[in-house]
């Protein structure tokens, strides 16, 4: 979803005028919280200057960056819609100026300005698609990590199971098959009975005859 026009830049003049009449502007310092996770406020914000970042905190206390807010973007709209406590924090990444619209004014504009309401729907759709893509990327990353961590012993165990089955004359047969056969018969490798050779004198007698 990168490269999409900022929310404010897509509004018509009438919708923008309705917003500017009812919002209040404020400046924020670097690293200052604009929205705090868990707050119950229903105000909606529009970034006018600077940059901000939406962050979430994991169960183990790590701060995870969700997205960066650029000039012209809207944020805090979920609280303005459902009234539930804030699901994330927003912090200024530099000296920032933002416009704050009360929850009541936000709902009034949504109800009386259908083009604004439609732009809001498109914005929420883009955010949902972005979240879906990130969930998919994370899922595939977890699978790849699991595959890399899997022990590479499957091939070795299969090789061990086949020792002694190879054809005679191969290294595997000499290294494994004969030893195992000797061990199975109760004889050590060096204790195999030697085939008795015919006596040399006996052979000579046979030839002379």
Secondary structure, DSSP 4 states (H G I P E B T S, - for coil): -TTPPPTGGGS-HHHHHHHHHH-EEEEE-TT-EEE-TT-----EEEEEES-EEEEEE-TTS-EEEEEEE-TT-EESHHHHHH-PPPSSEEEESSSEEEEEE-HHHHHHHHHH-HHHHHHHHHHHHHHHHHHHHHHHHHHHHHHHHHHHHS-S-HHHHHHHHTTT-SPTTSHHIIIIIHHHHHHHTT--GGGPPPPPPPPHHHHHHHHH-
